[in-house]
Amino acid sequence: METKFIHLHNHSEYSLLDGMLRITDIDGKPSSFLERLKKQGIPAVAMTDHGNMYGAISFYNNATKIGLKPIIGCELYITDGDRKNKSKDSNVKIGHLTALVRDNEGYQNLIEMLSIAFLEGFYYHPRVDFELIEKYHKGIIFLSGCLNSLLCQHILDNNFEKALETADRFKSICGKENFYIELMDHNLPDEKKVLRPLADIAQKLDLKLVATNDCHYEFKEDAFAHDVHICISTNAKLDDQKRMRMETEELYFKSQDEMIKLFSDFPDAIKNTVEIANMCNFKLEKGKIYLPEYKIPEEYLKSKGKIEDPQYEYLRDLCYDGLKKKFNEIPEEYSKRLDFELGVIRNMGFSSYFLIVMDFIKYAREHNVPVGPGRGSGAGALVSYALNITMVDPLKHNLLFERFLNPSRKSMPDLDIDFSDKGREVVVNYVREKYGHDNVTNIITYGNIMAKTAIKDVGRVLGFSAAEMNKLTKMMNDSNLASAMNNPEIKKIIDSNEKYKQLFDVALKVEGLKRQTGVHAAGKVITDKPVYKYVPLAQREGITTTQYDGEILTEMGLLKIDFLGLRTLSVIQDAVDEIKKSNNDFDLNKIPFDDEKTFDLLCEGRTTGVFQLESDGMKKLVKNLKPRVFSDISALVALYRPGPIEAGMLDSFVARKHGREKIVYDHPLLEDILKDTYGTIIYQEQVMEISKRLAGFSPSDADGLRKAMSKKIPEAMEKIRKQFIEGCEKNKISQKISTKIFDQMYKFAGYGFNKSHSVAYATVAYQTAYLKANYPLEFMVSLLSSEIGHNAIGSDQKENKMVTYLEESRDMGFDILGPDVNFSYPKFEIEDFNGKKAIRFGFTAIKNIGDSVAEEIVAEREKNGKYKSFNDFISRNNSKQLNKRVIESLAKAGAFDELFNENELTKTHKRTKAINMSNRDEKASILSYNTNLLFETEESKVLSEHEILKYEKDVLGFYLSGNPLLNYKKIIKMISSHTIKDIIDGKFEENLKVTLCGIITSTRPTKTKKNENMCRLEIEDLTESIGVTIFPRQFEPYKNAIVTDNIVVIDGNIKSSDFTDKKYEIIADRIYEVSDYIEKFSKSFIIFFEGKVLMGEDPKELKEIKRLLDAHKDTGGAKVYFVVSSMNGHSYTVETSIQLKVTKNILKKIKEVMGDNSWRIN
């Protein structure tokens, strides 16, 4: 088919929540839209998204991949005023302008112009002005724009002369060969009005016309889905009268014939589209690396004289110096490995990469910012180890350099670095200062409309209720809608209801489209020139990012570094600092990796707080495995993932370690590779090593095998299988054996883990375990402090790690001392208390107490001595920071208790006084505080123990000084069939039915594979705690009782635990709040009397009891019995005719009348 027309104005999904033309399908391949164009013989297409180039490179890559010529462009926003003016000036117009990249110079100019539009011109939209057009117009073809163009706006304002003047301005700047008058016809009245005037302007100025269609979607029938898409963007519903809407359904990708017919009056406008497409010949340069220059010290350069490759020579010398410091005399195998790695690095041009990374890690260490021992495949490089980029010896752990870098790799190496969460920004700021703020930028991310979101968004627009959509999405277990629609339940709904059919039809069309932009949490791009010289920039809310994501940046040869924050590194450093107070020679890098105490701790599963090993499932695995060598820890990190768990690899690994399963090597060469993992293929590096040793693969081929196996590409696999078998034959390994080995590799490679990463993270795990085993107090104090600001005060949906770590500290024998204005510091601290070491609660762990307030309290105390009274504290800390809210929080946490040191005052009296004083009227408080008046609070009711505990929970997130269960001690004893401790200790058989009464300490709502709600919770009585699982059938009827801090009764069965580190858990059948349980299930209510009470002349108690019983009669209630103790020592049971509704209120009143031990329920 002869090409007579090319579409030059199109909006992809990167015109966020507006454009719907897909560049990439959900499967990551070029979109069916682009594929269709190619099949129809269309040779080229442009992409002109609104004010951005987000999708430019993805579009370029996918189009060229299928043989379609990509024309990169953008629909710019242009102001006829000053881009820097951001006032609402009614005389200034903002219009659209279509820009198409003609060549490489044009691409460069467009990315710079668009970057400046964001950085300097952003006002609702990123705006360019005529100054930028004049500066950056070369290499770009401009079309005058759509109905929102400056020209069209002037024409519609009946100002033809202004339109003509504006067009002439464009012509004089760009040249008439690079500026076309753009015609559109979507059957809109205003477009009809401007068509002829636009043609007249072209004629008067000798400019060419070009016809375009403002394409937003692929087919005409997609107009409705596009309307819904706009509603999603504007948070509107379809039936909203005043919502934004398109006034036409013609914004689809029209055929060549349709466009020719539409513009039959302007045949040149059609022909010129092909002319423009032929003029646009941008070729993206690939394969280049753009590393910033690392400045080598002048002294080094002077000492070396003239050298051919100073970056490489400096790198080489640093590496050898580094190894000499580690070994004194470098072993031969290390020299050989280093020379090999350096050769690859030099040939690939990456010398400065390693120097740059080494430099900022060196800076971090010199400025006391903890750095992780390694992360990812970079830990496999001896160069990294020699430069102290990593602290893991790759030869000792059999790590492979080619897993990280090899000649077949086409992109920059990727060294992700862990820094402590507190020090990460220090390093990022250093990099910004060193390389220039314009040369270091954040990296953009994109959020997609995923399956469930598509259903919820479209459902809201179409008028479905949130409840309907939640019910529907709960049925969806699949990652995409196409799969979900095969679910019989969902298919039935779609087939039987036209409204639901429409919902899924539209949702399918928006699923996977780009929804919003974000900022990569850790990634930075570093360049030798301003970043906008390489890629376009965007800016929102003061944060500058690239417009291309990390994957594209790497492909374009730019240096991308992930500066990751790891809180565990702060814990380790804080613990080391604490240890050094008493042992200044302690060096974490010199700890033994065969420490008996450490492995004892691991074998016993005491891994709470140990990096990577503290989840319930991991604790169970650690206890079963009983690691005694470091390689076992590395294997644990690699194995504890969904794939290996589902494949049964964990059980097999444990059984092989303990000799319960035989280890068989199909070839002697395999033993050396697999012996550390008991014959199991766990690591990707093992797959690579097998291919090298048995089949003679080169390092590059071995890495290619790893990639092919992990991606499971059939064609690639067959080719590699053949290569492997032929290679094995050369080494005299039979085809039968080589085929079996290859099949095993293929089976396990899908679950294979990066050994370099596993060893590096196992090192952190071991370090934390070592500290906990050998310096438990210092470690726990650091661990507790690390949770400040992260623990979930007031949340029932998240485990409160502070509580977990406090309980662990107590279990380890350490007393926890509450907050105290005379002893606490900002963080948790070690304190001498009653002749032994204890942990003192930190100020900043209290709600509303920030660092500055805490530091102020401590500074004043250290300067002028301990606080003598509440008023003394107030008068000495009278800054604006110490406001009423802060004082209330301190009081509720008990930090003032010991200032009320009158001997006759109990804890409840002290806390009551402190809270009442902190709650004074603000004006009276300020007057009293500032004048240092001594005042007394008016008499008020003393707070109950329960109220005090509730206040503690409010400001700490948990109960610190007591247990609310103590008030239910009697009820727990009456209701519970067993204590939790006896169950945990295994005193009863599995499947035994039990009834437990206790407090819910944590809840973890979750979902089944069928997407049904269920829950796991922890319940505690006065002896122990135990995990409880509530499956979906039980969850729905009892969910209202499942609330943290509720005191409940649970009926269920004892089962072996699958989700906690304890041997048993409870599978719940029923769960009630304790008051509901008593009311519902009490069969008999027994009141105990002494005989003399009944025989007395004025039995007041008996009369009051009778009045209470009469007031709470209930025909369906518990039968009431009197047990009377006679004066001769005998007891008599009297059955009454009364039936009673047993409530919390009546129990309280009977207790008030008769005493605590006067009743019992059965």
C-alpha positions, 0 to 999 in steps of 0.5 A, spaced: 500 500 500 502 506 498 503 511 504 499 517 503 498 519 510 502 519 517 499 520 523 504 526 527 499 527 533 498 522 538 497 521 545 500 515 548 499 512 555 504 517 558 499 523 557 497 520 564 490 518 565 488 521 558 492 518 552 490 510 551 495 509 546 499 503 548 506 503 547 508 496 551 503 491 552 502 488 559 507 482 557 512 487 556 512 486 549 511 492 543 504 493 544 498 490 539 497 497 537 504 498 534 504 491 531 497 493 528 501 499 524 506 495 522 502 489 519 498 495 515 504 497 512 504 504 515 512 506 515 512 511 521 508 514 527 509 520 531 508 520 539 507 527 542 505 526 549 502 532 553 508 536 556 513 530 557 517 525 554 516 520 559 515 514 554 520 517 548 525 511 549 520 506 550 516 508 544 523 508 540 525 501 542 518 498 541 517 501 534 524 500 532 524 493 534 518 491 530 521 495 524 516 501 525 520 508 524 519 512 531 518 520 530 519 522 537 515 529 539 511 532 544 505 537 545 508 543 548 505 548 553 507 555 550 506 561 553 506 568 549 509 571 556 515 570 560 515 562 562 518 565 569 511 569 570 507 565 575 501 570 576 494 569 573 495 575 568 489 575 564 492 578 558 497 572 557 495 566 553 497 559 554 497 554 548 499 548 545 505 547 540 506 540 537 514 539 536 517 533 532 524 531 533 528 532 526 535 529 528 539 528 534 540 536 535 533 536 535 532 531 540 538 534 544 534 541 544 527 538 545 530 535 552 533 541 554 527 545 552 522 541 556 527 540 562 527 548 563 519 548 562 519 544 568 524 547 572 523 554 570 516 555 567 512 550 571 505 553 572 499 548 572 503 545 566 511 545 564 511 551 559 516 554 554 516 561 551 518 564 545 525 565 548 526 558 549 523 556 542 528 561 539 534 558 543 532 551 542 528 550 535 534 547 531 533 540 529 525 540 531 519 541 526 514 545 529 506 544 528 502 550 530 498 546 534 491 543 536 484 547 537 488 550 544 494 553 540 495 560 540 493 561 533 487 558 534 485 562 540 486 568 537 482 566 531 476 564 536 477 571 539 476 574 532 483 577 532 486 574 525 491 579 525 494 577 532 494 570 529 497 572 523 503 575 527 504 569 532 505 565 526 510 569 523 513 570 529 514 562 529 516 562 522 522 567 523 524 563 529 524 556 526 524 558 518 518 556 514 521 549 512 520 547 520 514 550 521 507 548 519 500 550 520 496 544 523 489 542 521 484 538 525 477 536 524 474 532 529 467 535 527 467 540 532 464 547 531 470 551 533 475 547 529 470 548 523 471 556 524 478 556 524 480 551 518 479 556 513 483 562 517 489 557 518 489 556 511 489 563 509 495 564 514 499 559 511 497 562 504 499 569 506 506 567 510 508 562 504 507 556 510 505 549 508 499 545 511 499 539 515 493 535 517 493 531 523 488 527 528 488 528 535 489 521 537 488 519 544 485 512 543 486 506 538 479 505 535 472 509 535 469 504 540 474 506 545 471 513 546 467 510 552 473 507 555 476 514 554 471 518 557 471 513 563 479 514 563 478 522 564 473 521 569 478 516 573 483 522 572 478 528 574 475 523 580 468 524 577 463 519 576 460 518 569 453 521 571 456 528 574 453 533 570 459 538 570 465 534 569 470 534 564 468 531 558 471 530 550 466 533 546 467 528 540 468 521 539 473 522 533 480 522 537 481 515 535 487 513 530 483 514 523 485 510 517 489 513 511 483 513 507 479 516 513 484 522 513 484 523 506 477 523 505 476 528 511 481 533 508 479 532 501 479 540 501 486 540 503 490 535 499 497 538 500 496 537 508 495 530 507 501 529 503 506 534 507 505 528 513 509 524 509 514 529 507 515 531 515 516 523 516 521 523 511 525 529 514 525 526 521 531 521 522 533 521 529 537 515 531 538 514 538 546 513 540 546 506 544 552 503 547 556 509 549 558 510 557 557 517 560 561 516 566 563 522 570 570 524 571 573 521 577 579 526 579 585 523 581 590 526 586 595 530 583 600 527 587 599 520 584 599 523 577 606 527 578 609 520 581 607 516 575 609 521 570 605 520 563 601 514 563 596 512 557 590 510 562 590 514 569 583 512 571 585 504 570 592 505 573 590 508 579 584 503 580 589 497 579 594 500 584 589 502 589 586 494 588 593 491 590 594 496 596 588 494 598 589 487 598 596 488 601 593 491 607 588 485 608 593 479 606 600 482 607 603 478 602 597 477 596 596 469 595 597 467 588 590 466 586 587 473 589 593 476 584 590 472 578 583 473 580 584 481 580 588 481 574 582 478 570 577 482 573 581 489 572 582 486 565 575 486 564 573 492 567 579 496 563 576 493 556 569 495 558 571 502 560 568 502 567 575 504 571 572 510 573 565 507 575 569 503 581 573 509 583 567 513 584 563 508 588 569 507 592 570 514 593 563 516 596 563 509 600 570 511 603 567 518 605 561 515 608 566 510 613 570 516 614 564 520 617 561 514 621 556 513 616 555 505 617 556 501 610 553 494 609 558 489 607 555 488 600 549 487 596 547 484 590 552 481 585 557 486 586 559 482 592 562 477 587 567 482 585 574 482 588 575 489 586 570 491 590 573 487 596 580 490 595 577 497 595 573 496 601 566 497 597 564 490 600 567 487 606 565 480 603 571 475 600 569 473 594 574 467 593 573 465 600 565 464 599 566 462 591 562 468 588 563 469 581 565 476 578 561 474 571 555 474 575 556 481 576 560 483 570 562 480 563 564 482 556 557 480 554 554 485 558 551 491 554 550 496 560 553 499 566 555 495 572 550 495 578 552 496 585 547 497 590 549 500 596 546 499 603 547 505 608 544 506 615 538 509 614 540 515 619 546 516 614 544 515 607 542 523 606 549 525 608 552 520 603 547 523 598 549 530 599 556 529 599 555 526 592 551 532 590 557 537 592 562 533 589 559 532 582 554 538 582 547 539 584 545 539 576 549 533 575 545 529 580 538 527 580 532 523 583 530 517 578 522 517 576 518 511 577 511 510 574 505 507 577 500 502 573 493 501 573 493 494 575 487 489 575 484 490 582 485 498 581 482 498 574 476 494 577 475 499 583 476 505 579 472 504 573 466 501 578 466 508 581 466 512 575 460 507 572 456 508 579 458 501 583 458 502 590 465 501 594 462 495 597 460 491 590 467 493 588 470 490 594 466 484 594 468 483 586 476 484 587 476 479 593 474 474 588 480 476 584 486 472 585 490 473 579 495 478 577 491 480 570 483 481 568 484 476 563 486 470 567 481 473 573 475 473 568 476 465 567 474 464 574 467 461 574 464 465 579 466 472 576 464 469 569 457 467 571 457 475 574 459 477 567 454 473 563 448 474 567 449 482 568 450 487 562 452 492 567 458 488 570 460 486 562 461 493 561 465 494 567 470 488 565 470 491 558 472 498 560 477 495 565 480 491 560 482 497 556 485 501 562 488 495 565 496 496 565 496 504 563 500 508 566 497 512 572 502 516 575 509 518 576 513 517 583 520 518 585 525 512 586 526 511 593 533 510 593 536 511 586 540 517 583 543 518 576 550 522 576 553 525 570 559 529 568 555 535 565 548 537 567 543 531 567 538 535 562 544 534 557 542 527 557 535 526 559 529 530 560 527 532 567 521 533 570 519 537 577 513 536 582 513 539 589 520 542 588 523 535 587 526 534 580 527 527 577 529 524 570 523 523 565 526 516 564 526 511 569 532 507 571 532 501 566 532 506 561 537 510 564 542 504 564 540 503 557 542 510 555 549 509 559 548 513 565 551 512 572 545 510 576 546 508 583 541 506 589 543 509 595 539 504 600 537 505 607 538 499 612 536 500 619 539 494 621 546 498 620 544 503 625 542 498 630 549 495 629 553 501 629 549 504 635 550 497 639 558 497 637 558 504 640 555 502 646 560 496 647 566 501 646 564 505 652 567 499 656 571 495 651 574 500 646 578 495 642 572 492 639 572 491 632 566 488 628 570 487 622 574 482 626 569 478 630 570 470 629 565 467 624 565 460 628 563 463 635 559 458 639 555 462 643 552 465 636 550 458 633 547 456 640 543 462 639 541 460 632 540 453 633 535 455 639 531 459 634 532 466 639 533 470 633 528 476 635 531 482 632 536 478 628 537 481 621 533 476 616 532 471 621 526 473 625 520 472 622 516 466 625 517 462 619 524 463 619 525 462 626 522 455 625 526 453 619 533 456 623 531 451 629 530 445 624 536 446 621 540 448 627 546 451 623 553 450 625 557 454 619 556 460 616 554 457 609 548 454 613 546 462 614 547 464 607 543 458 605 537 460 609 537 467 606 537 464 599 531 458 601 526 462 605 522 465 599 515 463 596 518 459 590 523 454 594 518 453 600 512 451 595 517 446 591 519 443 598 526 445 598 527 447 605 524 440 608 529 437 603 535 441 605 534 440 612 533 433 611 540 432 607 544 436 613 541 432 618 542 425 614 535 423 614 535 424 606 541 421 602 546 426 598 547 423 591 552 427 586 550 425 579 558 426 577 564 427 581 565 434 579 558 436 582 561 435 589 565 440 590 560 445 587 554 443 591 557 440 598 556 446 602 549 446 600 548 438 601 547 437 594 542 442 593 542 447 587 540 453 591 544 459 588 545 461 581 552 461 581 552 454 582 548 453 575 554 457 572 559 453 575 556 447 573 556 449 566 563 451 566 566 445 570 562 440 566 561 443 559 567 448 558 562 454 558 566 461 558 564 466 564 559 470 559 556 463 556 555 461 563 552 468 565 547 467 559 545 460 561 543 463 568 539 469 564 536 464 560 534 459 565 531 464 570 527 467 564 525 460 561 525 462 554 524 455 550 528 457 544 534 460 548 533 453 552 534 448 547 540 452 544 543 452 550 541 445 552 545 442 546 551 447 547 551 444 554 550 436 552 556 437 547 560 440 552 559 435 557 561 430 551 568 433 550 569 432 558 567 424 557 560 425 560 555 421 557 549 424 554 544 421 559 548 424 565 549 431 562 541 431 560 539 429 567 544 434 570 541 439 565 534 438 567 536 438 574 539 445 573 533 447 569 528 445 575 532 449 580 534 455 576 527 458 577 528 458 584 536 460 584 538 466 588 544 470 587 549 467 592 553 474 592 547 477 595 545 471 600 552 471 603 553 479 604 546 479 607 548 473 611 554 477 614 549 482 616 545 476 619 551 473 623 553 480 625 546 481 629 546 474 632 553 475 634 552 482 638 545 479 641 549 472 643 555 476 646 553 483 648 545 482 649 544 488 653 548 493 648 544 490 642 537 490 645 538 497 647 540 499 640 534 495 637 529 498 642 532 505 640 531 503 632 524 502 633 522 509 635 518 513 630 517 506 627 513 502 632 505 502 630 502 507 636 495 506 635 495 501 630 491 494 630 494 492 623 501 492 624 505 488 629 508 493 634 516 491 634 517 495 640 513 491 644 516 485 641 523 487 643 521 489 650 518 482 651 524 479 648 529 484 653 525 481 659 525 474 657 533 475 657 533 477 664 533 485 663 529 489 667 525 495 663 525 502 667 519 506 665 520 513 663 523 518 668 525 526 667 530 525 672 533 518 669 531 518 661 535 520 655 532 521 648 533 514 646 533 507 650 539 507 655 543 502 659 542 504 667 545 501 673 539 499 677 539 495 684 546 493 683 544 490 676 544 493 669 537 495 666 534 498 660 531 505 661 525 507 657 527 513 652 523 520 652 523 520 644 519 513 644 513 517 648 508 520 643 509 527 642 516 527 644 521 529 639 528 530 639 529 537 641 524 537 647 528 530 649 535 534 648 532 540 652 530 536 658 536 532 659 541 538 658 537 542 663 538 536 668 545 535 666 547 543 667 543 544 674 541 537 677 535 533 678 528 536 678 525 536 685 518 537 683 513 538 678 513 545 678 521 545 678 521 541 672 516 546 669 519 552 671 526 550 668 523 548 661 519 553 659 521 554 652 515 554 646 517 546 645 515 544 652 507 545 650 501 542 654 501 536 649 508 534 651 507 535 658 501 531 658 504 525 654 510 525 659 505 525 665 501 519 662 507 515 660 509 516 668 515 520 667 513 525 673 511 519 678 517 520 682 517 527 683 511 526 687 515 522 692 511 523 698 511 516 702 503 515 703 502 516 695 501 510 691 503 509 684 496 511 682 496 517 686 502 519 683 500 518 676 493 521 678 496 528 680 501 528 675 496 527 669 491 532 673 497 538 673 498 537 666 491 537 664 490 544 667 487 550 663 492 552 659 492 559 661 492 557 668 498 553 667 502 558 663 501 563 669 503 558 674 509 555 670 512 562 668 511 565 675 514 558 678 508 558 683 507 552 687 500 550 686 495 544 688 490 540 684 483 540 686 481 534 689 479 529 684 478 522 683 484 517 683 485 514 676 484 506 676 489 501 674 485 500 668 485 508 666 493 509 668 494 503 663 490 506 658 493 512 658 500 508 657 497 505 651 495 512 648 502 515 649 507 509 648 503 504 644 503 498 649 502 497 657 508 498 660 507 498 668 502 493 669 497 488 665 489 489 664 488 482 665 490 482 673 483 485 674 480 479 670 484 474 674 478 470 677 474 470 670 480 467 667 481 462 672 473 460 671 473 460 664 479 457 661 480 450 661 487 450 661 493 455 661 497 457 655 503 455 659 501 448 659 499 448 652 506 451 650 509 446 654 506 440 651 502 437 657 496 436 652 495 432 646 494 435 639 487 436 637 484 437 644 479 442 644 480 448 649 477 454 652 482 460 653 481 467 656 486 472 655 487 479 652 489 480 644 496 483 644 496 483 636 492 481 630 495 480 623 489 480 618 491 476 611 487 473 606 487 466 603 489 463 596 482 464 594 482 471 597 478 470 603 479 474 609 482 470 615 486 472 621 492 470 625 493 473 632 496 473 639 492 471 645 496 472 652 493 470 659 497 471 665 502 465 664 504 465 657 502 467 650 500 463 644 498 464 636 491 463 634 489 462 627 482 464 625 480 461 618 475 465 613 469 461 616 470 463 623 472 470 621 466 473 618 461 472 624 466 473 630 470 479 626 468 484 631 471 481 637 478 481 633 481 487 636 487 488 639 487 489 647 480 486 647 479 481 653 476 475 649 474 467 650 476 463 644 474 456 643 478 451 639 483 446 638 490 445 639 495 444 633 502 444 631 504 451 629 505 453 622 506 460 623 510 461 630 516 459 633 512 456 638 510 448 638 503 449 638 497 454 636 490 454 637 485 453 631 479 457 633 472 455 632 469 461 636 471 468 639 467 472 644 468 478 648 469 476 655 462 479 657 459 477 651 461 470 653 459 470 660 452 473 658 451 467 653 454 461 656 454 462 663 449 456 665 449 457 673 451 463 677 453 461 685 453 466 690 457 464 697 454 466 703 456 466 710 451 463 715 451 468 720 449 473 714 443 470 713 441 469 721 443 476 722 437 481 725 439 486 719 441 482 713 443 488 709 447 484 704 442 479 703 436 484 701 441 488 696 443 481 693 435 480 692 434 487 689 440 486 684 437 479 682 430 481 681 433 487 677 437 482 672 432 476 672 432 473 665 428 467 663 433 464 659 439 466 663 444 462 668 440 458 674 442 462 681 445 457 687 446 460 694 452 456 697 451 457 705 457 456 709 454 454 716 458 456 723 459 448 724 464 448 718 459 445 713 457 448 706 450 447 704 447 448 696 441 452 695 438 451 688 433 458 687 428 459 682 431 465 679 435 465 672 439 471 671 442 475 665 450 475 667 453 482 665 459 485 667 455 490 671 452 485 676 458 482 677 461 489 679 455 490 684 455 483 687 463 484 688 461 491 691 456 488 696 459 481 698 467 482 696 471 479 691 471 472 692 463 472 693 461 469 686 463 464 681 460 462 674 460 455 671 
